[in-house]
Amino acid sequence: MSAPEGRELLSFIVSCALPEDVTLVATAPDGSALEFPGEVGLANEWLDHPLRKAGRGWVSACLFARVNDHDVPLPISMRGQHQALATPPEEEANWTLEEGAFYGDYFVAPGEPVQWIACRGKDQAAGETGGLVDRDCTEPDPNDPTHTKCGFIYAGDCGDFAPEPACDHLSPHGFYRKCHALSSDESHSDAFREVITVFVLP
């Protein structure tokens, strides 16, 4: 709360966790009131009790999906098996380029590294077009192929278009229901079910 960056982060956490009809009000160090409106509603239960593992996963995936290496706001379509991420048919029809999927755990113990993971979607793997030009967080870093250009752990390509896909259980609506830390068989025991697949406009 004492730094602008911290307040910005809190605003994203609240907007991911709580629905748009809820606004949290906090007191800034200087005594002024600060408002943090909800938006997506992935962890409504957080208002009443500590965040559970699933809520941690959903809020984390939402935070990671919103990161942009170019530091400019861009509209995205976030999809997943949470009811708050239900996508209207017109959005599915218009937002057709698959950037990739995001998952992990932001809420690790103090001193531990954030577990943020991304895999590359089929359209991002095919080449940058449309809204993908300004979205690079699922692309491997040429200088460190174990991470993406944004610093996320790079799990490889997401779907069955890859020899060793990082995700499985693709839904009829195009999002992944389960993804892994690495695209290798031995890592498949460490599965994440709170996954957000991001699409952009062509």
Contact map, one row per residue, 1 for C-alpha under 8 A:
1111011000000000000000000001100000000000000000000000000000000000000000000000000000000000000000000000000000000000000000000000000000000000000000000000000000000000000000000000000000000000000000000000000000
1111011000000000000000000001100000000000000000000000000000000000000000000000000000000000000000000000000000000000000000000000000000000000000000000000000000000000000000000000000000000000000000000000000000
1111111000000000000000000000000000000000000000000000000000000000000000000000000000000000000000000000000000000000000000000000000000000000000000000000000000000000000000000000000000000000000000000000000000
1111111100000000000000000000000000000000000000000000000000000000000000000000000000000000000000000000000000000000000000000000000000000000000000000000000000000000000000000000000000000000000000000000000000
0011111110000000000000000000000000000000000000000000000000000000000000000000000000000000000000000000000000000000000000000000000000000000000000000000000000000000000000000000000000000000000000000000000000
1111111111000000000000000000000000000000000000000000000000000000000000000000000000000000000000000000000000000000000000000000000000000000000000000000000000000000000000000000000000000000000000000000000000
1111111111100000000000000000000000000000000000000000000000000000000000000000000000000000000000000000000000000000000000000000000000000000000000000000000000000000000000000000000000000000000000000000000000
0001111111110000000000000000000000000000000000000000000000000000000000000000000000000000000000000000000000000000000000000000000000000000000000000000000000000000000000000000000000000000000000000000000000
0000111111111000000000000000000000000000000000000000000000000000000000000000000000000000000000000000000000000000000000000000000000000000000000000000000000000000000000000000000000000000000000000000000000
0000011111111100000000000000000000010000000000000000000000000000000000000000000000000000000000000000000000000000000000000000000000000000000000000000000000000000000000000000000000000000000000000000000000
0000001111111110000000000000000000011000000000000000000000000000000000000000000000000000000000000000000000000000000000000000000000000000000000000000000000000000000000000000000000000000000000000000000000
0000000111111111000000000000000000000000000000000000000000000010000000000000000000000000000000000000000000000000000000000000000000000000000000000000000000000000000000000000000000000000000000000000000000
0000000011111111100000000000000000000000000000000000000000100010000000000000000000000000000000000000000000000000000000000000000000000000000000000000000000000000000000000000000000000000000000000000000000
0000000001111111110000010000000000011110000000000000000000000000000000000000000000000000000000000000000000000000000000000000000000000000000000000000000000000000000000000000000000000000000000000000000000
0000000000111111111100000000000000011111100000000000000000000000000000000000000000000000000000000000000000000000000000000000000000000000000000000000000000000000000000000000000000000000000000000000000000
0000000000011111111000000000000000000111111000000000000000100110000000000000000000000000000000000000000000000000000000000000000000000000000000000000000000000000000000000000000000000000000000000000000000
0000000000001111111000000000000000000111111101000000001000100000000000000000000000000000000000000000000000000000000000000000000000000000000000000000000000000000000000000000000000000000000000000000000000
0000000000000111111101000000000000001111111100000000000000000000000000000000000000000000000000000000000000000000000000000000000000000000000000000000000000000000000000000000000000000000000000000000000000
0000000000000011111111000000000000000111110100000000000000000000000000000000000000000000000000000000000000000000000000000000000000000000000000000000000000000000000000000000000000000000000000000000000000
0000000000000010011111100000000000001111100000000000000000000000000000000000000000000000000000000000000000000000000000000000000000000000000000000000000000000000000000000000000000000000000000000000000000
0000000000000000001111100000000000001110000000000000000000000000000000000000000000000000000000000000000000000000000000000000000000000000000000000000000000000000000000000000000000000000000000000000000000
0000000000000000011111110000000000001100000000000000000000000000000000000000000000000000000000000000000000000000000000000000000000000000000000000000000000000000000000000000000000000000000000000000000000
0000000000000000000111111000000000111100000000000000000000000000000000000000000000000000000000000000000000000000000000000000000000000000000000000000000000000000000000000000000000000000000000000000000000
0000000000000100000001111100000000111100000000000000000000000000000000000000000000000000000000000000000000000000000000000000000000000000000000000000000000000000000000000000000000000000000000000000000000
0000000000000000000000111110000011110000000000000000000000000000000000000000000000000000000000000000000000000000000000000000000000000000000000000000000000000000000000000000000000000000000000000000000000
0000000000000000000000011111000011110000000000000000000000000000000000000000000000000000000000000000000000000000000000000000000000000000000000000000000000000000000000000000000000000000000000000000000000
0000000000000000000000001111111111000000000000000000000000000000000000000000000000000000000000000000000000000000000000000000000000000000000000000000000000000000000000000000000000000000000000000000000000
1100000000000000000000000111111111000000000000000000000000000000000000000000000000000000000000000000000000000000000000000000000000000000000000000000000000000000000000000000000000000000000000000000000000
1100000000000000000000000011111100000000000000000000000000000000000000000000000000000000000000000000000000000000000000000000000000000000000000000000000000000000000000000000000000000000000000000000000000
0000000000000000000000000011111100000000000000000000000000000000000000000000000000000000000000000000000000000000000000000000000000000000000000000000000000000000000000000000000000000000000000000000000000
0000000000000000000000000011111110000000000000000000000000000000000000000000000000000000000000000000000000000000000000000000000000000000000000000000000000000000000000000000000000000000000000000000000000
0000000000000000000000000011111111000000000000000000000000000000000000000000000000000000000000000000000000000000000000000000000000000000000000000000000000000000000000000000000000000000000000000000000000
0000000000000000000000001111001111100000000000000000000000000000000000000000000000000000000000000000000000000000000000000000000000000000000000000000000000000000000000000000000000000000000000000000000000
0000000000000000000000001111000111110000000000000000000000000000000000000000000000000000000000000000000000000000000000000000000000000000000000000000000000000000000000000000000000000000000000000000000000
0000000000000000000000111100000011111000000000000000000000000000000000000000000000000000000000000000000000000000000000000000000000000000000000000000000000000000000000000000000000000000000000000000000000
0000000001100110000000111100000001111100000000000000000000000000000000000000000000000000000000000000000000000000000000000000000000000000000000000000000000000000000000000000000000000000000000000000000000
0000000000100110010111110000000000111110000000000000000000000000000000000000000000000000000000000000000000000000000000000000000000000000000000000000000000000000000000000000000000000000000000000000000000
0000000000000111111111110000000000011111100000000000000000000000000000000000000000000000000000000000000000000000000000000000000000000000000000000000000000000000000000000000000000000000000000000000000000
0000000000000111111110000000000000001111100000000000000000000000000000000000000000000000000000000000000000000000000000000000000000000000000000000000000000000000000000000000000000000000000000000000000000
0000000000000011111100000000000000000111110000000000000000000000000000000000000000011000000000000000000000000000000000000000000000000000000000000000000000000000000000000000000000000000000000000000000000
0000000000000011111100000000000000000111111100000000000000000000000000000000000000010000000000000000000000000000000000000000000000000000000000000000000000000000000000000000000000000000000000000000000000
0000000000000001111000000000000000000001111100000000001001100000000000000000000001010000000000000000000000000000000000000000000000000000000000000000000000000000000000000000000000000000000000000000000000
0000000000000001110000000000000000000000111111000010001001100000000000000000000000000000000000000000000000000000000000000000000000000000000000000000000000000000000000000000000000000000000000000000000000
0000000000000000111000000000000000000000111111100000000000000000000000000000000000000000000000000000000000000000000000000000000000000000000000000000000000000000000000000000000000000000000000000000000000
0000000000000000000000000000000000000000001111111010000000000000000000000000000000000000000000000000000000000000000000000000000000000000000000000000000000000000000000000000000000000000000000000000000000
0000000000000000100000000000000000000000001111111110001000000000000000000000000000000000000000000000000000000000000000000000000000000000000000000000000000000000000000000000000000000000000000000000000000
0000000000000000000000000000000000000000000111111000000000000000000000000000000000000000000000000000000000000000000000000000000000000000000000000000000000000000000000000000000000000000000000000000000000
0000000000000000000000000000000000000000000011111100000000000000000000000000000000000000000000000000000000000000000000000000000000000000000000000000000000000000000000000000000000000000000000000000000000
0000000000000000000000000000000000000000000011111110000000000000000000000000000000000000000000000000000000000000000000000000000000000000000000000000000000000000000000000000000000000000000000000000000000
0000000000000000000000000000000000000000000001011111000000000000000000000000000000000000000000000000000000000000000000000000000000000000000000000000000000000000000000000000000000000000000000000000000000
0000000000000000000000000000000000000000001011001111101100000000000000000000000000000000000000000000000000000000000000000000000000000000000000000000000000000000000000000000000000000000000000000000000000
0000000000000000000000000000000000000000000000000111111100000000000000000000000000000000000000000000000000000000000000000000000000000000000000000000000000000000000000000000000000000000000000000000000000
0000000000000000000000000000000000000000000000000011111110000000000000000000000000000000000000000000000000000000000000000000000000000000000000000000000000000000000000000000000000000000000000000000000000
0000000000000000000000000000000000000000000000000001111111000000000000000000000000000000000000000000000000000000000000000000000000000000000000000000000000000000000000000000000000000000000000000100000000
0000000000000000100000000000000000000000011001000011111111100000000000000000000000000000000000000000000000000000000000000000000000000000000000000000000000000000000000000000000000000000000000000000000000
0000000000000000000000000000000000000000000000000011111111110000000000000000000000000000000000000000000011100000000000000000000000000000000000000000000000000000000000000000000000000000000000000000000000
0000000000000000000000000000000000000000000000000000111111111000000000000000000000000000000000000000001111000000000000000000000000000000000000000000000000000000000000000000000000000000000000010110000000
0000000000000000000000000000000000000000011000000000011111111100000000000000000000000000000000000000001000000000000000000000000000000000000000000000000000000000000000000000000000000000000000000111000000
0000000000001001100000000000000000000000011000000000001111111110000000000000000000000000000000000000000000000000000000000000000000000000000000000000000000000000000000000000000000000000000000000000000000
0000000000000000000000000000000000000000000000000000000111111111000000000000000000000000000000000000001111100000000100000000000000000000000000000000000000000000000000000000000000000000000000000000000000
0000000000000000000000000000000000000000000000000000000011111111100000000000000000000000000000000000011110000000000000000000000000000000000000000000000000000000000000000000000000000000000000000111000000
0000000000000001000000000000000000000000000000000000000001111111110000000000010000000000000000000000010000000000000000000000000000000000000000000000000000000000000000000000000000000000000000000001000000
0000000000011001000000000000000000000000000000000000000000111111111000000000000000000000000000000000000000000000000000000000000000000000000000000000000000000000000000000000000000000000000000000000000000
0000000000000000000000000000000000000000000000000000000000011111111000000000000000000000000000000000011000000000000100000000000000000000000000000000000000000000000000000000000000000000000000000000000000
0000000000000000000000000000000000000000000000000000000000001111111000000000010000000000000000000000110000000000000000000000000000000000000000000000000000000000000000000000000000000000000000000001110000
0000000000000000000000000000000000000000000000000000000000000111111100000000000000000000000000000000000000000000000000000000000000000000000000000000000000000000000000000000000000000000000000000000000000
0000000000000000000000000000000000000000000000000000000000000011111110000000000000000000000000000000000000000000000000000000000000000000100000000000010000000000000000000000000000000000000000000000000000
0000000000000000000000000000000000000000000000000000000000000000011111111000000000000000000000000000000000000000000000000000000000000111100000000000010000000000000000000000000000000000000000000000000000
0000000000000000000000000000000000000000000000000000000000000000001111100000000000000000000000000000000000000000000000000000000000000111100000000000110000000000000000000000000000000000000000000000000000
0000000000000000000000000000000000000000000000000000000000000000000111110000000000000000000000000000000000000000000000000000000000000110000000000000000000000000000000000000000000000000000000000000000000
0000000000000000000000000000000000000000000000000000000000000000000111111000000000000000000000000000000000000000000000000000000000000000000000000000000000000000000000000000000000000000000000000000000000
0000000000000000000000000000000000000000000000000000000000000000000101111100000000000000000000000000000000000000000000000000000000000000000000000000000000000000000000000000000000000000000000000000000000
0000000000000000000000000000000000000000000000000000000000000000000100111110000000000000000000000000000000000000000000000000000000000000000000000000000000000000000000000000000000000000000000000000000000
0000000000000000000000000000000000000000000000000000000000000000000000011111000000000000000000000000000000000000000000000000000000000000000000000000000000000000000000000000000000000000000000000000000000
0000000000000000000000000000000000000000000000000000000000000000000000001111100000000000000000000000000000000000000000000000000000000000000000000000000000000000000000000000000000000000000000000000000100
0000000000000000000000000000000000000000000000000000000000000000000000000111110000000000000000000000000000000000000000000000000000000000000000000000000000000000000000000000000000000000000000000000011110
0000000000000000000000000000000000000000000000000000000000000000000000000011111000000000001000100000000000000000000000000000000000000000000000000000000000000000000000000000000000000000000000000000011100
0000000000000000000000000000000000000000000000000000000000000100100000000001111100001000000000000000000000000000000000000000000000000000000000000000000000000000000000000000000000000000000000000001111000
0000000000000000000000000000000000000000000000000000000000000000000000000000111110001110000000000000000000000000000000000000000000000000000000000000000000000000000000000000001000000000000000000001111000
0000000000000000000000000000000000000000000000000000000000000000000000000000011111001100000000000000000000000000000000000000000000000000000000000000000000000000000000000000001110000000000000000111100000
0000000000000000000000000000000000000000000000000000000000000000000000000000001111101100000000000000000000000000000000000000000000000000000000000000000000000000000000000000001010000000000000000110000000
0000000000000000000000000000000000000000010000000000000000000000000000000000000111111100000000000000000000000000000000000000000000000000000000000000000000000000000000000000000000000000000000000000000000
0000000000000000000000000000000000000000000000000000000000000000000000000000000011111100000000000000000000000000000000000000000000000000000000000000000000000000000000000000000000000000000000000000000000
0000000000000000000000000000000000000001110000000000000000000000000000000000000001111100000000000000000000000000000000000000000000000000000000000000000000000000000000000000000000000000000000000000000000
0000000000000000000000000000000000000001000000000000000000000000000000000000011111111110000000000000000000000000000000000000000000000000000000000000000000000000000000000000000000000000000000000000000000
0000000000000000000000000000000000000000000000000000000000000000000000000000001111111111000000000000000000000000000000000000000000000000000000000000000000000000000000000000000000000000000000000000000000
0000000000000000000000000000000000000000000000000000000000000000000000000000001000001111101100000000000000000000000000000000000000000000000000000000000000000000000000000000000000000000000000000000000000
0000000000000000000000000000000000000000000000000000000000000000000000000000000000000111111100000000000000000000000000000000000000000000000000000000000000000000000000000000000000000000000000000000000000
0000000000000000000000000000000000000000000000000000000000000000000000000000000000000011111110000000000000000000000000000000000000000000000000000000000000000000000000000000000000000000000000000000000000
0000000000000000000000000000000000000000000000000000000000000000000000000000000000000001111111000000000000000000000000000000000000000000000000000000000000000000000000000000000000000000000000000000000000
0000000000000000000000000000000000000000000000000000000000000000000000000000100000000011111111100000000000000000000000000000000000000000000000000000000000000000000000000000000000000000000000000000000000
0000000000000000000000000000000000000000000000000000000000000000000000000000000000000011111111110000000000000000000000000000000000000000000000000000000000000000000000000000100000000000000000000000000000
0000000000000000000000000000000000000000000000000000000000000000000000000000000000000000111111110000000000000000000000000000000000000000000000000000000000000000000000000000000000000000000000000000000000
0000000000000000000000000000000000000000000000000000000000000000000000000000000000000000011111110000000000000000000000000000000000000000000000000000000000000000000000000000000000000000000000000000000011
0000000000000000000000000000000000000000000000000000000000000000000000000000100000000000001111111000000000000000000000000000000000000000000000000000000000000000000000000000000000000000000000000000001111
0000000000000000000000000000000000000000000000000000000000000000000000000000000000000000000111111100000000000000000000000000000000000000000000000000000000000000000000000000000000000000000000000000001111
0000000000000000000000000000000000000000000000000000000000000000000000000000000000000000000000111110000000000000000000000011000000110000000000000000000000000000000000000000000000000000000000000000001111
0000000000000000000000000000000000000000000000000000000000000000000000000000000000000000000000011111000000000000000000001111000000000000000000000000000000000000000000000000000000000000000000000000111100
0000000000000000000000000000000000000000000000000000000000000000000000000000000000000000000000001111100000000000000000011111000000010010010000000000000000000000000000000000000000000000000000000000111100
0000000000000000000000000000000000000000000000000000000000000000000000000000000000000000000000000111110000000000000001111101000000000000010000000000000000000100000000000000000000000000000000000000111000
0000000000000000000000000000000000000000000000000000000000000000100000000000000000000000000000000011111000000000000001111000000000000000010000000000000000000100000000000000000100000000000000000011110000
0000000000000000000000000000000000000000000000000000000000001101100000000000000000000000000000000001111100000000000111100000000000000000000000000000000000000000000000000000000000000000000000000011110000
0000000000000000000000000000000000000000000000000000000011011001000000000000000000000000000000000000111110000000000111000000000000000000000000000000000000000000000000000000000000100000000000010111000000
0000000000000000000000000000000000000000000000000000000010011000000000000000000000000000000000000000011111000000001110000000000000000000000000000000000000000000000000000000000000000000000000010100000000
0000000000000000000000000000000000000000000000000000000110011000000000000000000000000000000000000000001111110000011100000000000000000000000000000000000000000000000000000000000000000000000000000000000000
0000000000000000000000000000000000000000000000000000000110010000000000000000000000000000000000000000000111110000011100000000000000000000000000000000000000000000000000000000000000000000000000000000000000
0000000000000000000000000000000000000000000000000000000100010000000000000000000000000000000000000000000011111000010000000000000000000000000000000000000000000000000000000000000000000000000000000000000000
0000000000000000000000000000000000000000000000000000000000000000000000000000000000000000000000000000000011111101111000000000000000000000000000000000000000000000000000000000000000000000000000000000000000
0000000000000000000000000000000000000000000000000000000000000000000000000000000000000000000000000000000000111111000000000000000000000000000000000000000000000000000000000000000000000000000000000000000000
0000000000000000000000000000000000000000000000000000000000000000000000000000000000000000000000000000000000011111000000000000000000000000000000000000000000000000000000000000000000000000000000000000000000
0000000000000000000000000000000000000000000000000000000000000000000000000000000000000000000000000000000000001111100000000000000000000000000000000000000000000000000000000000000000000000000000000000000000
0000000000000000000000000000000000000000000000000000000000000000000000000000000000000000000000000000000000011111110000000000000000000000000000000000000000000000000000000000000000000000000000000000000000
0000000000000000000000000000000000000000000000000000000000000000000000000000000000000000000000000000000000010011111000000000000000000000000000000000000000000000000000000000000000000000000000000000000000
0000000000000000000000000000000000000000000000000000000000000000000000000000000000000000000000000000000011110001111100000000000000000000000000000000000000000000000000000000000000000000000000000000000000
0000000000000000000000000000000000000000000000000000000000000000000000000000000000000000000000000000000111010000111110000000000000000000000000000000000010000000000000000000000000000000000000000000000000
0000000000000000000000000000000000000000000000000000000000010001000000000000000000000000000000000000011111000000011111000000000000000000000000000000000110000000000000000000000000000000000000000000000000
0000000000000000000000000000000000000000000000000000000000000000000000000000000000000000000000000000011100000000001111100000000000000000000000000000000111100000000000000000000000001000000000000000000000
0000000000000000000000000000000000000000000000000000000000000000000000000000000000000000000000000001111000000000000111110000000000000000110000000001000111110000000000000000000000000000000000000000000000
0000000000000000000000000000000000000000000000000000000000000000000000000000000000000000000000000001110000000000000011111000000000000000011000000000000001111100000001000000000000000000000000000000000000
0000000000000000000000000000000000000000000000000000000000000000000000000000000000000000000000000011100000000000000001111101100000000000011000000000000000111100000000000000000000000000000000000000000000
0000000000000000000000000000000000000000000000000000000000000000000000000000000000000000000000000111100000000000000000111111100000000000010000000000000000001110000000000000000000000000000000000000000000
0000000000000000000000000000000000000000000000000000000000000000000000000000000000000000000000000111000000000000000000011111110000000000000000000000000000001110100000000000000000000000000000000000000000
0000000000000000000000000000000000000000000000000000000000000000000000000000000000000000000000001110000000000000000000001111111100000000000000000000000000000000000000000000000000000000000000000000000000
0000000000000000000000000000000000000000000000000000000000000000000000000000000000000000000000001111000000000000000000011111111100010000011000000000000000000000000000000000000000000000000000000000000000
0000000000000000000000000000000000000000000000000000000000000000000000000000000000000000000000000000000000000000000000011111111100000000001000000000000000001000000000000000000000000000000000000000000000
0000000000000000000000000000000000000000000000000000000000000000000000000000000000000000000000000000000000000000000000000111111100000000000000000000000000000000000000000000000000000000000000000000000000
0000000000000000000000000000000000000000000000000000000000000000000000000000000000000000000000000000000000000000000000000011111110000000000000000000000000000000000000000000000000000000000000000000000000
0000000000000000000000000000000000000000000000000000000000000000000000000000000000000000000000000000000000000000000000000011111111011000000000000000000000000000000000000000000000000000000000000000000000
0000000000000000000000000000000000000000000000000000000000000000000000000000000000000000000000000000000000000000000000000000001111111000000000000000000000000000000000000000000000000000000000000000000001
0000000000000000000000000000000000000000000000000000000000000000000000000000000000000000000000000000000000000000000000000000000111111000000000000000000000000000000000000000000000000000000000000000000111
0000000000000000000000000000000000000000000000000000000000000000000000000000000000000000000000001000000000000000000000000000000011111110000000000000000000000000000000000000000000000000000000000000000111
0000000000000000000000000000000000000000000000000000000000000000000000000000000000000000000000001010000000000000000000000001000111111111000000000000000000000000000000000000000000000000000000000000000101
0000000000000000000000000000000000000000000000000000000000000000000000000000000000000000000000000000000000000000000000000000000111111111000000000000000000000000000000000000000000000000000000000000000000
0000000000000000000000000000000000000000000000000000000000000000000111000000000000000000000000000000000000000000000000000000000000111111000000000000000000000000000000000000000000000000000000000000000000
0000000000000000000000000000000000000000000000000000000000000000000111000000000000000000000000000010000000000000000000000000000000111111110000000000000000000000000000000000000000000000000000000000000000
0000000000000000000000000000000000000000000000000000000000000000000110000000000000000000000000000000000000000000000000000000000000011111111000000001110000000000000000000000000000000000000000000000000000
0000000000000000000000000000000000000000000000000000000000000000001110000000000000000000000000000000000000000000000001000000000000000011111000000001111100000000000000000000000000000000000000000000000000
0000000000000000000000000000000000000000000000000000000000000000000000000000000000000000000000000011100000000000000001111001000000000011111100000001110101000000000000000000000000000000000000000000000000
0000000000000000000000000000000000000000000000000000000000000000000000000000000000000000000000000000000000000000000000110001100000000001111110000001100001000000000000000000000000000000000000000000000000
0000000000000000000000000000000000000000000000000000000000000000000000000000000000000000000000000000000000000000000000000000000000000000011111011111100001000000000000000000000000000000000000000000000000
0000000000000000000000000000000000000000000000000000000000000000000000000000000000000000000000000000000000000000000000000000000000000000001111111111100000000000000000000000000000000000000000000000000000
0000000000000000000000000000000000000000000000000000000000000000000000000000000000000000000000000000000000000000000000000000000000000000000111111000000000000000000000000000000000000000000000000000000000
0000000000000000000000000000000000000000000000000000000000000000000000000000000000000000000000000000000000000000000000000000000000000000000011111000000000000000000000000000000000000000000000000000000000
0000000000000000000000000000000000000000000000000000000000000000000000000000000000000000000000000000000000000000000000000000000000000000000111111111000000000000000000000000000000000000000000000000000000
0000000000000000000000000000000000000000000000000000000000000000000000000000000000000000000000000000000000000000000000000000000000000000000111111111000001000000000000000000000000000000000000000000000000
0000000000000000000000000000000000000000000000000000000000000000000000000000000000000000000000000000000000000000000000000000000000000000000110011111000011100000000000000000000000000000000000000000000000
0000000000000000000000000000000000000000000000000000000000000000000000000000000000000000000000000000000000000000000000000000000000000000000110011111111111000000000000000000000000000000000000000000000000
0000000000000000000000000000000000000000000000000000000000000000000000000000000000000000000000000000000000000000000001000000000000000001111110011111111111000000000000000000000000000000000000000000000000
0000000000000000000000000000000000000000000000000000000000000000000010000000000000000000000000000000000000000000000000000000000000000001111110000011111100000000000000000000000000000000000000000000000000
0000000000000000000000000000000000000000000000000000000000000000001110000000000000000000000000000000000000000000000000000000000000000001110000000011111100000000000000000000000000000000000000000000000000
0000000000000000000000000000000000000000000000000000000000000000000000000000000000000000000000000000000000000000000000000000000000000000100000000011111110000000000000000000000000000000000000000000000000
0000000000000000000000000000000000000000000000000000000000000000000000000000000000000000000000000000000000000000000111000000000000000000110000000011111111000000000000000000000000000000000000000000000000
0000000000000000000000000000000000000000000000000000000000000000000000000000000000000000000000000000000000000000001111000000000000000000000000000111001111100000000000000000000000001000000000000000000000
0000000000000000000000000000000000000000000000000000000000000000000000000000000000000000000000000000000000000000000011100000000000000000011100001111000111110000000000000000000000000100000000000000000000
0000000000000000000000000000000000000000000000000000000000000000000000000000000000000000000000000000000000000000000011110000000000000000000000000100000011111100000001000000000000011110000000000000000000
0000000000000000000000000000000000000000000000000000000000000000000000000000000000000000000000000000000000000000000001110000000000000000000000000000000001111100000111000000000000000110000000000000000000
0000000000000000000000000000000000000000000000000000000000000000000000000000000000000000000000000000000000000000000000111100100000000000000000000000000000111110110111000000000000000010000000000000000000
0000000000000000000000000000000000000000000000000000000000000000000000000000000000000000000000000001100000000000000000111100000000000000000000000000000000111111110011110000000000100000000000000000000000
0000000000000000000000000000000000000000000000000000000000000000000000000000000000000000000000000000000000000000000000001100000000000000000000000000000000001111110011110100000000000000000000000000000000
0000000000000000000000000000000000000000000000000000000000000000000000000000000000000000000000000000000000000000000000000000000000000000000000000000000000000111111110010000000000000000000000000000000000
0000000000000000000000000000000000000000000000000000000000000000000000000000000000000000000000000000000000000000000000000100000000000000000000000000000000001111111010000000000000000000000000000000000000
0000000000000000000000000000000000000000000000000000000000000000000000000000000000000000000000000000000000000000000000000000000000000000000000000000000000001111111110000000000000000000000000000000000000
0000000000000000000000000000000000000000000000000000000000000000000000000000000000000000000000000000000000000000000000000000000000000000000000000000000000000001111110000000000000000000000000000000000000
0000000000000000000000000000000000000000000000000000000000000000000000000000000000000000000000000000000000000000000000000000000000000000000000000000000000011001011111000000000000000011000000000000000000
0000000000000000000000000000000000000000000000000000000000000000000000000000000000000000000000000000000000000000000000000000000000000000000000000000000000011111111111110000000000000011000000000000000000
0000000000000000000000000000000000000000000000000000000000000000000000000000000000000000000000000000000000000000000000100000000000000000000000000000000000111110000111110000000000111111000000000000000000
0000000000000000000000000000000000000000000000000000000000000000000000000000000000000000000000000000000000000000000000000000000000000000000000000000000000000110000011111100000111110010000000000000000000
0000000000000000000000000000000000000000000000000000000000000000000000000000000000000000000000000000000000000000000000000000000000000000000000000000000000000111000011111100000111100000000000000000000000
0000000000000000000000000000000000000000000000000000000000000000000000000000000000000000000000000000000000000000000000000000000000000000000000000000000000000000000000111110000111000000000000000000000000
0000000000000000000000000000000000000000000000000000000000000000000000000000000000000000000000000000000000000000000000000000000000000000000000000000000000000010000000111111011110000000000000000000000000
0000000000000000000000000000000000000000000000000000000000000000000000000000000000000000000000000000000000000000000000000000000000000000000000000000000000000000000000001111111110000000000000000000000000
0000000000000000000000000000000000000000000000000000000000000000000000000000000000000000000000000000000000000000000000000000000000000000000000000000000000000000000000000111111000000000000000000000000000
0000000000000000000000000000000000000000000000000000000000000000000000000000000000000000000100000000000000000000000000000000000000000000000000000000000000000000000000000011111000000000000000000000000000
0000000000000000000000000000000000000000000000000000000000000000000000000000000000000000000000000000000000000000000000000000000000000000000000000000000000000000000000000111111100000000000000000000000000
0000000000000000000000000000000000000000000000000000000000000000000000000000001110000000000000000000000000000000000000000000000000000000000000000000000000000000000000000111111110000000000000000001100000
0000000000000000000000000000000000000000000000000000000000000000000000000000000100000000000000000000100000000000000000000000000000000000000000000000000000000000000000111110011111100000000000000011100000
0000000000000000000000000000000000000000000000000000000000000000000000000000000110000000000000000000000000000000000000000000000000000000000000000000000000000000000000111110001111100000000000001110000000
0000000000000000000000000000000000000000000000000000000000000000000000000000000000000000000000000000000000000000000000000000000000000000000000000000000000000000000000111000000111110000000000111110000000
0000000000000000000000000000000000000000000000000000000000000000000000000000000000000000000000000000001000000000000000000000000000000000000000000000000000000100000001110000000111111000000000111010000000
0000000000000000000000000000000000000000000000000000000000000000000000000000000000000000000000000000000000000000000000000000000000000000000000000000000000100000000001100000000001111110001111110000000000
0000000000000000000000000000000000000000000000000000000000000000000000000000000000000000000000000000000000000000000010000000000000000000000000000000000010100000000001000000000000111110001101110000000000
0000000000000000000000000000000000000000000000000000000000000000000000000000000000000000000000000000000000000000000000000000000000000000000000000000000001110000000001000000000000011111001100000000000000
0000000000000000000000000000000000000000000000000000000000000000000000000000000000000000000000000000000000000000000000000000000000000000000000000000000000111000000111100000000000011111101100000000000000
0000000000000000000000000000000000000000000000000000000000000000000000000000000000000000000000000000000000000000000000000000000000000000000000000000000000000000000111000000000000000111111100000000000000
0000000000000000000000000000000000000000000000000000000000000000000000000000000000000000000000000000000000000000000000000000000000000000000000000000000000000000000000000000000000000011111100000000000000
0000000000000000000000000000000000000000000000000000000000000000000000000000000000000000000000000000000000000000000000000000000000000000000000000000000000000000000000000000000000000001111110000000000000
0000000000000000000000000000000000000000000000000000000000000000000000000000000000000000000000000000000000000000000000000000000000000000000000000000000000000000000000000000000000011111111111100000000000
0000000000000000000000000000000000000000000000000000000000000000000000000000000000000000000000000000000000000000000000000000000000000000000000000000000000000000000000000000000000011111111111100000000000
0000000000000000000000000000000000000000000000000000000000000000000000000000000000000000000000000000000000000000000000000000000000000000000000000000000000000000000000000000000000010000011111100000000000
0000000000000000000000000000000000000000000000000000000000000000000000000000000000000000000000000000000000000000000000000000000000000000000000000000000000000000000000000000000000011000001111110000000000
0000000000000000000000000000000000000000000000000000000000000000000000000000000000000000000000000000000000000000000000000000000000000000000000000000000000000000000000000000000001111000001111111000000000
0000000000000000000000000000000000000000000000000000000010000000000000000000000000000000000000000000001100000000000000000000000000000000000000000000000000000000000000000000000001111000000001111110000000
0000000000000000000000000000000000000000000000000000000000000000000000000000000000000000000000000000000000000000000000000000000000000000000000000000000000000000000000000000000011100000000000111110000000
0000000000000000000000000000000000000000000000000000010011001000000000000000000110000000000000000000001100000000000000000000000000000000000000000000000000000000000000000000000011000000000000011111000000
0000000000000000000000000000000000000000000000000000000011001000000000000000000110000000000000000000111000000000000000000000000000000000000000000000000000000000000000000000000111100000000000011111100000
0000000000000000000000000000000000000000000000000000000001001100100000000000011100000000000000000000111000000000000000000000000000000000000000000000000000000000000000000000001100000000000000000111110000
0000000000000000000000000000000000000000000000000000000000000000100000000000011100000000000000000111110000000000000000000000000000000000000000000000000000000000000000000000001100000000000000000011111000
0000000000000000000000000000000000000000000000000000000000000000100000000001111000000000000000000111110000000000000000000000000000000000000000000000000000000000000000000000000000000000000000000001111100
0000000000000000000000000000000000000000000000000000000000000000000000000001111000000000000000111111000000000000000000000000000000000000000000000000000000000000000000000000000000000000000000000000111110
0000000000000000000000000000000000000000000000000000000000000000000000000011100000000000000000111110000000000000000000000000000001110000000000000000000000000000000000000000000000000000000000000000011111
0000000000000000000000000000000000000000000000000000000000000000000000000001000000000000000001111000000000000000000000000000000001100000000000000000000000000000000000000000000000000000000000000000001111
0000000000000000000000000000000000000000000000000000000000000000000000000000000000000000000001111000000000000000000000000000000011110000000000000000000000000000000000000000000000000000000000000000000111
